[in-house]
Amino acid sequence: MRALYTAATGMRAQQTRIDNIANNLANVSTNGFKKARENFEDLVYQNYSVGDASKDDSRPVGVSIGTGTRVVSINRDYSQGDLVYSSGEIDMAINGRGFFKVETADGLERYTRDGSFAKNADGEIVNASGFALQPGVQIPEDAERVAIALDGTVAAFYPDEVDPVTIGTIEIFDFINPAGLELVGGNLLAATEQSGDPIEIDMNDGLTEIHQGFLEGSNVDIAEELINMVVAQRAFELTSKVVETADETMQVTNNLKR
């Protein structure tokens, strides 16, 4: 019975949707996390009859029955998250498009919106996993404090100096298709052929700013996710009713032989 298999595709698709909603809710407090949304598509159709204009009894439409649905993609929503004040001196939040670039212990380039940074024993700016910010900025040991301007310029203040000294620049990178970035965990993303090559953002255009002492929160809306979860649950229940109905129909058909 076709309805059994068609309903199964719907239940499988809604299960995937619920799994994705669960991941969004689980990361509601993750710095720089971007929520994801599912895209569905209908599956192949079986044509039982097709209208034929060459016949005298031609019909305007044919008879086609679909075979269900599936999740074709899960897109990441890169809308801005709220900026939250933190106590970290070199915590940074991006207001606008773009990503920080870090280098892993294996020498791989990764990108992130998580601006929770600190300095290591060598004075390098690193993320929570110890991966160095790229291009590297090294904070002098005798610096009293550092200031990061909106355009990413990093200046150090020294005890015996009146004016700050520029020691580096924080660069922000963007992609033609950020949705094509590969999620690798640890708040990191990797460039792919779908995302395109990284493009350095011109920080002087005023469209992207770096805010020192802030972190970007998750853009997950809890109320929206709960509503989506209820809708997905109801859709799963309704699809499961189709399975029950198909089973009852098969049972009636089997009893006709008796």
C-alpha positions in Angstrom: 0.0 0.0 0.0 1.6 3.3 -1.2 0.2 5.3 1.7 2.4 3.5 4.2 5.6 4.4 2.4 4.4 8.0 1.6 3.5 8.5 5.3 6.9 7.1 6.3 8.7 9.8 4.3 6.6 12.5 6.1 7.4 11.0 9.5 11.1 10.8 8.7 11.1 14.4 7.4 9.4 15.7 10.6 11.8 13.8 12.8 14.7 15.5 11.0 12.9 18.8 11.6 12.5 18.1 15.3 16.2 17.1 15.5 17.2 20.4 14.0 14.9 22.3 16.4 16.5 20.5 19.3 20.0 21.5 18.1 18.8 25.2 17.8 17.4 25.1 21.4 20.5 23.4 22.8 22.7 26.2 21.4 20.5 29.1 22.6 23.4 30.2 24.9 26.2 29.5 22.4 28.3 32.5 21.4 27.8 33.4 17.8 25.5 30.4 17.0 23.3 30.8 14.0 19.9 29.0 13.9 19.1 26.6 11.0 16.0 26.1 9.0 14.8 23.0 7.0 13.8 23.0 3.4 11.4 20.3 2.2 10.6 19.1 -1.3 8.1 16.7 -2.7 9.2 13.4 -4.2 8.7 11.9 -7.6 5.1 11.6 -8.9 3.5 8.6 -10.6 1.3 9.5 -13.5 -1.8 7.3 -13.8 -3.3 9.2 -16.8 -2.2 12.2 -18.8 -4.5 14.6 -20.6 -4.1 14.2 -24.4 -5.3 17.2 -26.6 -5.1 15.0 -29.7 -8.1 12.9 -28.6 -11.7 13.9 -28.8 -12.2 13.0 -25.1 -9.1 14.9 -23.9 -9.0 15.9 -20.3 -7.6 19.3 -19.1 -5.6 17.6 -16.4 -4.2 14.1 -15.7 -4.0 12.0 -12.6 -0.7 12.1 -10.6 0.0 10.9 -7.1 3.1 11.9 -5.2 5.3 9.6 -3.1 6.0 11.8 -0.1 8.5 14.4 1.0 12.1 14.8 2.2 14.4 17.4 3.7 16.4 18.6 0.8 18.6 21.1 2.8 19.1 22.8 6.1 20.1 26.4 5.7 21.9 28.5 8.3 20.4 31.9 9.2 23.2 34.4 9.5 21.2 37.2 10.9 22.7 39.3 13.6 22.6 38.1 17.2 22.3 40.4 20.2 25.5 42.0 21.5 26.1 41.1 25.2 28.5 43.0 27.4 31.3 40.8 28.8 34.2 41.4 31.2 36.8 40.1 28.8 39.3 42.8 27.7 39.8 41.2 24.3 36.4 39.8 23.8 35.0 41.0 20.5 31.7 41.0 18.7 31.1 41.5 15.0 28.2 43.9 14.3 27.4 43.2 10.6 28.6 40.6 8.1 31.8 38.5 8.3 33.8 36.1 10.4 37.0 36.0 12.5 39.7 33.7 11.1 41.7 31.4 13.3 44.3 28.7 12.6 44.0 25.3 14.1 46.8 23.2 15.6 46.9 21.4 12.3 47.4 24.6 10.4 43.9 24.7 8.9 42.0 27.9 8.4 38.7 28.1 10.2 36.1 30.9 10.6 33.9 31.8 13.5 31.5 34.4 14.9 32.5 33.5 18.4 34.6 36.4 19.7 35.5 35.0 23.1 39.2 35.5 22.9 42.1 35.6 25.4 45.9 35.8 25.2 48.2 32.9 25.6 51.7 32.7 27.2 53.2 34.3 24.2 50.8 37.2 24.1 48.9 35.9 21.1 45.2 36.4 20.8 43.6 32.9 20.8 40.1 31.5 21.0 38.8 29.1 23.7 40.4 26.2 22.0 43.8 27.9 21.8 43.6 28.6 18.1 45.4 31.8 17.1 43.6 34.6 15.5 44.7 35.3 12.0 46.4 37.5 11.0 48.2 37.2 14.3 48.2 40.0 16.8 50.7 39.7 19.7 50.1 41.8 22.8 53.4 43.0 24.4 54.0 41.8 27.9 54.6 45.3 29.3 51.4 46.7 27.8 49.0 48.0 30.5 45.9 47.4 28.4 44.8 47.2 24.8 42.0 49.0 22.9 40.3 47.7 19.8 38.7 50.2 17.5 35.5 49.7 15.5 37.7 49.2 12.3 39.8 46.5 14.0 42.9 48.6 14.8 44.5 47.2 18.0 46.5 49.7 20.1 48.5 49.1 23.3 48.8 51.5 26.2 52.1 51.5 28.1 52.7 52.9 31.7 55.3 55.5 30.6 53.6 56.4 27.3 50.9 59.0 26.8 49.8 58.0 23.4 48.8 54.4 22.5 50.9 52.4 20.0 49.3 50.5 17.2 50.3 46.8 17.4 48.1 45.2 14.7 44.7 44.9 13.0 41.8 42.5 13.4 40.7 41.4 10.0 37.2 40.2 9.2 36.4 37.9 6.3 33.2 37.2 4.4 31.9 34.8 1.8 29.8 35.1 -1.3 27.6 32.2 0.0 28.0 31.9 3.8 25.3 29.2 3.7 27.8 27.0 1.9 30.2 27.0 4.9 30.8 23.6 6.5 30.1 23.3 10.2 33.0 21.4 11.9 32.0 21.9 15.6 33.7 24.1 18.3 31.9 27.2 16.9 34.1 26.8 13.8 33.3 26.7 10.1 35.3 25.7 7.1 35.3 27.2 3.6 34.0 25.0 0.8 33.5 25.2 -2.9 29.9 26.1 -2.3 30.9 29.0 0.0 33.6 30.4 -2.2 36.9 31.8 -1.1 37.2 34.2 1.9 37.0 37.9 1.1 38.6 40.4 3.4 36.0 43.1 4.4 36.9 46.7 4.1 36.3 47.9 7.6 36.2 51.5 6.6 32.9 51.2 4.8 31.0 51.3 8.2 28.9 48.2 7.3 30.9 45.9 9.7 32.2 46.9 13.1 34.1 45.2 15.9 32.9 46.0 19.4 35.5 45.3 22.1 34.2 43.9 25.4 31.1 42.4 23.9 30.1 39.0 22.6 27.5 38.1 20.0 24.8 35.9 21.4 22.9 33.2 19.6 20.2 34.4 17.2 17.9 31.6 18.3 14.4 32.8 19.2 13.1 30.4 21.9 9.4 31.2 21.4 9.8 30.7 17.6 11.5 27.3 18.1 8.9 26.1 20.6 6.1 27.0 18.1 8.0 25.2 15.3 8.4 22.1 17.6 4.7 22.0 18.3 3.9 22.3 14.6 6.4 19.5 13.7 5.0 17.3 16.5 1.4 17.7 15.2 2.5 17.0 11.6 4.3 13.9 12.8 1.1 12.8 14.7 -1.1 13.4 11.6 1.2 11.5 9.4 1.3 8.6 11.8 -2.5 8.6 11.6 -2.1 7.8 7.9 -0.1 4.7 8.8 -2.8 3.6 11.2 -5.5 4.2 8.6 -3.5 2.3 5.9 -3.0 -0.6 8.4 -6.8 -0.7 9.2 -7.6 -0.7 5.4 -5.2 -3.6 4.9 -6.8 -5.5 7.8 -10.3 -5.0 6.3 -9.0 -6.2 2.9 -7.5 -9.3 4.4 -10.7 -10.1 6.3 -12.7 -10.0 3.0 -11.1 -13.4 2.2 -12.7 -15.1 5.2 
